[in-house]
Amino acid sequence: MLPGNSDEYFDILGTGHKDWRLAFRGTARIQKSVYDAYRDGTGIPYVIEDGCKTTDWTAPCKNHYRNNDALNNWANVREVIYGLVDDGVLIKVLRFKGAGTTYMNWMSQKLLIESCWEDLPKQTTNYFGIEGHGAIRRRFFINHRYGGCPNDMGWTVAVDQASPNCAWERNDTYPYFKYMAGQTYENMNYDYARSADAIVVFINYYPGESDEYYDLFHTGKKEWRLAFRGTAKVGQPVYPAYVNGTGISYTMQPACKSVDFLAPCTSHYRNNDALNHWKNIDQVLFGIIYKGEMVKTIFFKGELTTYTNWYEPEHLLKSCWDDLRMGPHNFFSVEGDNTLNRRFFINRNYGKCPNDAGWVVVVDDPPRPCPWEITYSYPMFKFAAGPKVQNWSTGEVLEADAIVVFLKYKKL
């Protein structure tokens, strides 16, 4: 579930999804500091107009608006949008990476993803940030260079005091949101510089909570979300647990929701939010855990899949088994062999039990007609230990401790 209330979210990019949360609105010409309001809410009354909290830019609003929950609990933020509103239109938009940021430092050139000013990504700047030039209260300031007032060059600024230094800052009542109407930086004194009615900050979240994400491959990025863990020999079948949570205890050991695969876990784990809200997925990782390590991995495309059909050959990206892509396969799906309850089943062929061969199988619950799937407790996870397909009866086959499913989301 996304933080906050649903009425805080808007479809500001026309994607059909209300997934951008309004975190702040600064209103021009109200003679209250926009920086102080953004930082800690100074000057914002307890009750403000509804128009300050919406994207109806023509609705009455005579105050700044600070979404305290969004800014004070800045976590799991994927992207940030900074926009300028002029004459009822969101006229200028900048997009920034949100991962690893705070609510005060996301406005940075190194985090810029997309800019309405075509020269901004690579042009030199002397100020680029929310605090801006603090001594003279130029906030939300993106500037190219100073030139003694007559030759100051930049893109946008919030002039946040009543008696500013330069003539170009005194064209309107503070706070004064100045921006360049064209596609490049310009002289702050020229006609290209316009005065906006408002500035806005929107944030987009990674789904779920930040502690659901892991840096699985030591890239420095926690970008893989744990969606499911199936645990061997716990007496509950994996497939219904994965599909709808059947048999999963409401309380479980913390290790079941983590990547500490050596710690005790006696349950399956289903991330209901991740699986029930399957969208914007770039890749899916299926992993096999053996003696505390993820020893086998298969990567799948996430685009145009569901939580039950991603595990199919047409979505395969990369496999730890050299021959998996070429097959052949008589089963390759989460459901697997529904008659025999062989799940997450990737199999090459049946051969009346002695000649059955494949790569991975979850032996879930009866019936179990073959000797190779008989064990003292279930579910049982078997996998080909080497780089190629193995005979389930005579080949190099091991029993895993757990299986895991991780999701990596698309960049917006």
Backbone torsions as a table, in degrees:
resi	resn	phi	psi	omega
1	MET	NA	142.2	178.1
2	LEU	-77.6	149.5	178.7
3	PRO	-65.4	158.3	173.7
4	GLY	76.6	-165.3	-178.2
5	ASN	-100.4	152.9	-176.0
6	SER	-62.6	-28.7	-178.3
7	ASP	-76.6	0.4	173.9
8	GLU	-89.5	-5.0	-173.8
9	TYR	-108.0	143.3	-174.8
10	PHE	-140.7	153.7	174.3
11	ASP	-94.5	79.6	-173.7
12	ILE	-85.9	-11.7	-179.1
13	LEU	-107.4	5.0	176.9
14	GLY	70.0	31.5	-178.5
15	THR	-90.5	-11.0	-173.8
16	GLY	90.4	-0.8	-179.5
17	HIS	-118.7	127.6	174.2
18	LYS	-85.4	84.0	-174.8
19	ASP	-127.3	14.3	176.5
20	TRP	-113.4	120.9	-175.9
21	ARG	-93.9	127.7	177.2
22	LEU	-72.7	115.6	-177.5
23	ALA	-101.1	-28.2	-177.1
24	PHE	-161.0	145.2	167.9
25	ARG	-134.9	126.1	172.0
26	GLY	-103.9	129.4	-176.0
27	THR	-106.1	132.7	-175.5
28	ALA	-73.9	152.0	166.0
29	ARG	67.3	22.7	-178.2
30	ILE	-101.7	1.7	175.0
31	GLN	60.6	37.7	172.0
32	LYS	-133.0	137.3	-175.0
33	SER	-59.5	126.2	177.2
34	VAL	-76.5	-33.5	179.9
35	TYR	-67.1	-46.8	179.7
36	ASP	-63.6	-37.8	178.1
37	ALA	-64.5	-42.0	179.7
38	TYR	-68.1	-44.8	-174.6
39	ARG	-64.3	-48.4	-173.6
40	ASP	-145.5	9.6	176.9
41	GLY	87.1	6.2	-179.2
42	THR	-56.5	130.9	175.1
43	GLY	86.7	-2.6	-179.9
44	ILE	-94.2	122.4	178.7
45	PRO	-69.1	161.2	-178.4
46	TYR	-64.7	-37.0	179.4
47	VAL	-112.6	125.1	177.3
48	ILE	-129.8	168.4	-178.8
49	GLU	-64.9	145.8	176.6
50	ASP	-61.0	-30.0	-179.9
51	GLY	-62.2	-20.5	178.5
52	CYS	-76.2	-15.1	-173.3
53	LYS	-109.8	12.9	-175.7
54	THR	-125.5	178.4	173.5
55	THR	-103.6	15.3	168.7
56	ASP	-82.7	89.6	-170.9
57	TRP	-69.4	-10.8	178.6
58	THR	-93.6	-7.8	-179.5
59	ALA	-70.8	149.5	-178.6
60	PRO	-60.7	134.0	175.8
61	CYS	-156.3	118.8	-179.5
62	LYS	-121.2	25.7	179.8
63	ASN	-143.3	161.5	164.6
64	HIS	-75.7	160.2	175.7
65	TYR	-131.7	129.0	177.3
66	ARG	-122.7	121.0	174.2
67	ASN	-83.9	94.2	-173.0
68	ASN	-60.2	-39.6	-179.9
69	ASP	-63.9	-42.7	-178.3
70	ALA	-65.5	-43.5	-175.7
71	LEU	-82.5	-38.0	-178.3
72	ASN	-76.4	-22.4	179.0
73	ASN	-117.3	55.7	-176.2
74	TRP	-74.5	99.3	-178.8
75	ALA	-152.5	148.7	175.4
76	ASN	63.7	25.8	-178.1
77	VAL	-81.5	126.2	-180.0
78	ARG	-89.7	-48.4	-179.1
79	GLU	-143.8	158.7	177.2
80	VAL	-129.0	137.6	173.0
81	ILE	-112.4	132.0	170.8
82	TYR	-112.4	126.1	-177.1
83	GLY	-131.8	155.5	174.1
84	LEU	-117.2	131.4	-177.8
85	VAL	-108.2	127.0	-179.8
86	ASP	-138.2	126.7	176.8
87	ASP	55.0	42.0	175.4
88	GLY	79.2	11.5	-177.1
89	VAL	-129.5	138.0	171.4
90	LEU	-75.1	95.8	-164.1
91	ILE	-90.6	-29.3	-179.4
92	LYS	-134.8	137.3	-176.6
93	VAL	-137.8	133.6	171.7
94	LEU	-122.3	139.4	177.9
95	ARG	-117.5	136.2	-177.1
96	PHE	-127.6	151.6	169.6
97	LYS	-67.1	141.0	179.2
98	GLY	-108.2	-19.1	-176.2
99	ALA	-61.4	130.6	176.9
100	GLY	76.7	11.1	-177.9
101	THR	-101.6	172.8	167.0
102	THR	-114.0	172.5	-178.7
103	TYR	-71.0	-9.5	179.4
104	MET	-103.3	-14.7	-172.5
105	ASN	-119.6	5.1	-178.0
106	TRP	-67.9	-27.5	-178.9
107	MET	-78.9	89.7	-174.4
108	SER	-146.5	143.9	-179.0
109	GLN	-63.5	-35.3	-178.7
110	LYS	-70.1	-17.8	179.2
111	LEU	-100.2	0.1	-177.2
112	LEU	-67.8	128.3	177.8
113	ILE	-100.6	-45.3	-174.0
114	GLU	-147.8	139.7	-175.5
115	SER	-132.9	140.9	173.0
116	CYS	-74.3	-17.3	174.4
117	TRP	-101.5	117.2	-169.5
118	GLU	-67.7	-23.6	-178.0
119	ASP	-91.3	-9.9	-172.1
120	LEU	-63.8	-40.5	-175.6
121	PRO	-57.7	-33.2	-173.8
122	LYS	-115.9	-3.5	-177.8
123	GLN	-80.2	150.0	177.6
124	THR	-72.4	148.2	178.9
125	THR	-134.7	150.4	170.6
126	ASN	-103.8	-18.1	171.8
127	TYR	-141.8	135.9	177.2
128	PHE	-156.2	92.2	-179.8
129	GLY	173.4	170.9	-179.8
130	ILE	-68.5	-47.5	179.7
131	GLU	-65.2	-35.1	176.6
132	GLY	61.3	-137.2	177.2
133	HIS	-95.9	90.7	-170.7
134	GLY	-61.9	-36.0	-175.0
135	ALA	-61.8	-31.6	-179.7
136	ILE	-117.7	17.5	170.2
137	ARG	54.6	47.2	168.3
138	ARG	-98.7	105.6	-170.6
139	ARG	-108.0	165.3	-175.4
140	PHE	41.6	53.1	-164.2
141	PHE	-105.2	120.8	174.4
142	ILE	-123.8	106.5	-169.7
143	ASN	-130.4	144.4	179.1
144	HIS	-84.5	-56.3	179.7
145	ARG	-162.0	159.0	172.4
146	TYR	-92.2	151.4	177.1
147	GLY	-148.5	40.8	176.6
148	GLY	69.0	38.8	-178.2
149	CYS	75.5	-59.0	-178.7
150	PRO	-64.5	-24.1	-177.2
151	ASN	-119.8	24.8	174.5
152	ASP	-68.9	132.8	-175.0
153	MET	-126.0	133.7	178.1
154	GLY	-170.7	-166.6	-177.0
155	TRP	-114.7	-45.8	-177.8
156	THR	-161.0	153.1	179.9
157	VAL	-158.8	146.9	168.3
158	ALA	-104.1	105.2	177.1
159	VAL	-76.8	116.4	-164.0
160	ASP	-118.1	33.5	175.1
161	GLN	-149.2	159.7	-175.0
162	ALA	-77.9	-26.1	-175.9
163	SER	-127.0	72.2	-177.1
164	PRO	-75.3	169.3	-172.4
165	ASN	-73.9	-46.9	-167.8
166	CYS	-100.4	153.9	-179.9
167	ALA	-60.8	-35.5	-177.3
168	TRP	-69.1	-13.7	177.9
169	GLU	-90.1	-8.3	-173.0
170	ARG	-106.3	21.6	-178.3
171	ASN	-82.0	-8.6	-176.0
172	ASP	-155.0	165.2	177.6
173	THR	-72.1	141.7	-178.2
174	TYR	-78.5	156.0	-8.5
175	PRO	-70.5	140.0	-172.5
176	TYR	-115.0	115.9	-175.7
177	PHE	-100.3	100.8	-175.7
178	LYS	-97.6	140.2	178.2
179	TYR	-150.0	156.3	178.1
180	MET	-87.6	126.8	-175.4
181	ALA	-74.6	-21.7	-178.2
182	GLY	-86.5	-155.7	-174.4
183	GLN	-104.0	0.3	-176.9
184	THR	-138.8	172.8	173.9
185	TYR	-68.0	154.6	179.7
186	GLU	-144.2	170.7	173.5
187	ASN	-66.4	130.4	-176.9
188	MET	-62.9	-17.3	-177.7
189	ASN	-89.2	-11.2	-171.1
190	TYR	-88.9	171.1	-175.5
191	ASP	-69.8	-15.7	176.3
192	TYR	-64.2	-21.4	-178.4
193	ALA	-81.6	123.2	-179.1
194	ARG	-115.3	167.8	-179.7
195	SER	-112.5	119.5	-178.8
196	ALA	-86.3	158.8	178.6
197	ASP	-87.5	-24.6	-177.8
198	ALA	-159.8	157.1	166.6
199	ILE	-118.0	149.3	-177.8
200	VAL	-137.9	149.7	175.7
201	VAL	-126.6	124.0	175.4
202	PHE	-118.1	147.7	176.8
203	ILE	-127.6	145.9	177.7
204	ASN	-120.1	135.2	-173.2
205	TYR	-103.1	149.8	159.5
206	TYR	-65.4	141.4	177.0
207	PRO	-60.8	148.8	175.4
208	GLY	78.6	-165.8	-178.6
209	GLU	-98.6	154.2	-176.4
210	SER	-62.3	-29.3	-178.4
211	ASP	-77.8	2.1	174.2
212	GLU	-89.3	-5.7	-174.7
213	TYR	-106.3	145.7	-175.0
214	TYR	-139.4	150.3	172.9
215	ASP	-92.6	83.6	-172.4
216	LEU	-70.4	-29.0	-170.6
217	PHE	-119.9	21.7	172.9
218	HIS	57.4	44.5	177.2
219	THR	-93.4	-7.4	-173.9
220	GLY	87.2	2.8	-178.3
221	LYS	-123.5	124.7	173.6
222	LYS	-86.0	88.7	-172.3
223	GLU	-123.6	2.7	-179.9
224	TRP	-109.4	118.9	-177.0
225	ARG	-96.1	127.0	178.7
226	LEU	-72.8	117.1	-178.2
227	ALA	-103.3	-28.5	-177.4
228	PHE	-161.0	144.5	169.1
229	ARG	-134.4	126.5	171.4
230	GLY	-104.5	129.5	-175.1
231	THR	-110.1	132.7	-176.2
232	ALA	-70.9	147.7	167.6
233	LYS	60.0	34.9	178.4
234	VAL	-101.0	1.2	175.6
235	GLY	79.8	8.6	177.4
236	GLN	-125.5	132.6	-178.6
237	PRO	-65.3	147.3	-176.5
238	VAL	-77.2	-43.5	-170.2
239	TYR	-60.1	-51.5	177.6
240	PRO	-65.1	-29.8	175.6
241	ALA	-63.3	-41.7	179.5
242	TYR	-69.9	-44.7	-173.9
243	VAL	-68.4	-44.7	-174.8
244	ASN	-145.1	9.5	176.0
245	GLY	86.5	7.3	-179.3
246	THR	-58.1	130.8	175.7
247	GLY	84.6	-1.2	-179.8
248	ILE	-89.0	127.9	179.5
249	SER	-68.1	144.6	177.4
250	TYR	-63.7	-35.3	176.4
251	THR	-109.6	141.1	179.7
252	MET	-153.0	165.9	178.3
253	GLN	-65.2	144.4	178.7
254	PRO	-55.1	-30.1	-177.8
255	ALA	-62.8	-26.0	-179.9
256	CYS	-65.5	-20.1	-178.6
257	LYS	-108.2	16.2	-174.3
258	SER	-130.0	-178.1	175.7
259	VAL	-105.6	16.6	171.1
260	ASP	-83.9	85.6	-171.0
261	PHE	-78.9	-4.2	176.0
262	LEU	-92.9	-18.0	-178.1
263	ALA	-74.8	154.5	-176.7
264	PRO	-61.8	134.1	174.2
265	CYS	-150.0	120.4	-177.1
266	THR	-120.3	32.7	-178.7
267	SER	-150.4	158.7	163.6
268	HIS	-76.2	162.4	175.5
269	TYR	-134.4	128.5	176.3
270	ARG	-120.7	121.3	174.6
271	ASN	-84.4	94.9	-172.8
272	ASN	-60.7	-39.9	-179.1
273	ASP	-64.0	-42.1	-178.6
274	ALA	-65.5	-44.4	-175.7
275	LEU	-81.5	-35.1	-178.7
276	ASN	-79.1	-19.1	178.4
277	HIS	-120.5	64.8	-174.1
278	TRP	-81.8	98.9	178.5
279	LYS	-158.8	160.0	178.6
280	ASN	57.0	35.4	-176.4
281	ILE	-96.1	127.2	179.5
282	ASP	-87.6	-50.7	-178.7
283	GLN	-140.1	154.0	173.4
284	VAL	-123.4	134.1	179.0
285	LEU	-112.5	126.5	170.7
286	PHE	-106.0	124.6	-177.4
287	GLY	-125.2	149.9	178.1
288	ILE	-115.0	126.5	-176.0
289	ILE	-103.5	128.0	-179.3
290	TYR	-140.7	120.3	-179.5
291	LYS	52.9	44.6	173.9
292	GLY	82.7	1.7	-178.1
293	GLU	-123.0	149.0	172.3
294	MET	-85.6	99.0	-169.3
295	VAL	-94.3	-19.8	179.3
296	LYS	-135.3	139.4	179.5
297	THR	-138.7	145.4	170.9
298	ILE	-132.9	131.9	179.3
299	PHE	-107.3	136.7	-179.5
300	PHE	-127.2	152.3	169.9
301	LYS	-67.5	140.6	177.1
302	GLY	-98.7	-20.5	-176.2
303	GLU	-64.1	136.6	177.2
304	LEU	60.4	32.9	176.3
305	THR	-117.3	171.0	168.8
306	THR	-118.3	173.5	-177.6
307	TYR	-71.6	-8.7	177.6
308	THR	-109.1	-11.6	-176.6
309	ASN	-116.9	2.7	-179.4
310	TRP	-65.9	-25.8	-173.7
311	TYR	-88.2	62.2	-177.6
312	GLU	-139.6	155.7	-170.0
313	PRO	-62.3	-31.0	-178.4
314	GLU	-69.3	-15.6	179.2
315	HIS	-100.5	-0.3	-174.9
316	LEU	-65.6	130.0	175.0
317	LEU	-103.8	-50.9	-173.7
318	LYS	-154.6	142.3	-176.7
319	SER	-135.4	148.9	174.4
320	CYS	-74.1	-15.7	177.6
321	TRP	-99.0	124.1	-173.5
322	ASP	-61.4	-33.6	-172.0
323	ASP	-101.3	6.2	-174.2
324	LEU	-66.0	-41.9	-176.6
325	ARG	-61.8	-42.7	-175.8
326	MET	-73.3	-29.5	178.8
327	GLY	69.6	-145.9	4.8
328	PRO	-75.4	171.3	178.5
329	HIS	-130.4	134.4	168.5
330	ASN	-98.9	-17.1	170.2
331	PHE	-142.7	135.9	175.8
332	PHE	-157.8	85.2	-178.7
333	SER	-170.0	165.8	174.1
334	VAL	-65.2	-46.1	-179.3
335	GLU	-65.1	-37.7	177.8
336	GLY	65.1	-140.0	177.9
337	ASP	-89.2	97.9	-174.2
338	ASN	-66.2	-30.0	-179.7
339	THR	-67.1	-39.4	-176.9
340	LEU	-103.1	5.8	178.3
341	ASN	55.5	42.6	171.8
342	ARG	-100.4	109.1	-169.3
343	ARG	-108.9	165.9	-174.1
344	PHE	41.1	48.9	-164.9
345	PHE	-99.9	118.6	172.0
346	ILE	-120.4	107.9	-170.8
347	ASN	-130.1	145.4	177.9
348	ARG	-87.4	-50.0	-175.5
349	ASN	-158.4	154.8	166.7
350	TYR	-95.7	148.7	178.8
351	GLY	-150.0	47.3	177.4
352	LYS	57.4	40.3	178.1
353	CYS	82.4	-61.5	-176.6
354	PRO	-63.0	-26.9	-177.1
355	ASN	-112.3	15.9	174.0
356	ASP	-66.0	138.1	-177.8
357	ALA	-145.3	142.6	179.6
358	GLY	-171.2	-163.8	-174.6
359	TRP	-115.0	-44.2	-179.1
360	VAL	-154.2	145.8	178.5
361	VAL	-153.4	141.8	167.8
362	VAL	-103.3	112.0	175.8
363	VAL	-87.2	109.4	-164.3
364	ASP	-92.4	-61.9	-179.3
365	ASP	-161.5	172.3	-174.0
366	PRO	-53.6	152.3	4.9
367	PRO	-82.3	156.0	178.6
368	ARG	-134.9	83.7	-171.2
369	PRO	-77.6	-17.9	-172.8
370	CYS	-104.5	144.1	177.4
371	PRO	-58.0	-33.2	-175.9
372	TRP	-68.3	-12.6	179.8
373	GLU	-110.6	13.7	177.4
374	ILE	-91.8	129.5	177.0
375	THR	-151.6	172.9	-173.4
376	TYR	-77.6	-22.0	178.4
377	SER	-151.6	158.2	-172.7
378	TYR	-130.1	163.2	-2.2
379	PRO	-72.7	158.3	177.9
380	MET	-118.4	134.8	-180.0
381	PHE	-112.6	112.7	179.0
382	LYS	-110.9	144.8	179.4
383	PHE	-149.1	152.4	175.8
384	ALA	-72.1	120.0	-172.4
385	ALA	-74.2	-30.1	-177.7
386	GLY	-89.3	-161.5	-176.6
387	PRO	-88.5	1.5	-175.7
388	LYS	-137.5	171.4	178.5
389	VAL	-56.6	149.3	-179.0
390	GLN	-133.7	151.0	171.4
391	ASN	-70.9	128.1	-176.0
392	TRP	-64.8	-23.8	-177.2
393	SER	-93.4	-38.7	-170.9
394	THR	-120.5	-7.9	-174.2
395	GLY	-83.9	-178.3	177.2
396	GLU	-80.2	90.5	-174.5
397	VAL	-125.1	137.7	179.2
398	LEU	-121.7	161.4	174.3
399	GLU	-103.3	124.6	-178.3
400	ALA	-85.1	161.0	177.1
401	ASP	-87.9	-28.7	-177.3
402	ALA	-161.3	160.2	166.4
403	ILE	-120.7	150.7	-178.5
404	VAL	-137.4	150.7	174.9
405	VAL	-126.2	124.8	177.5
406	PHE	-119.7	148.6	178.7
407	LEU	-117.6	138.7	171.9
408	LYS	-118.2	125.6	-173.1
409	TYR	-90.9	155.3	177.0
410	LYS	-69.1	150.7	166.7
411	LYS	-75.1	141.9	-176.9
412	LEU	-73.4	NA	NA
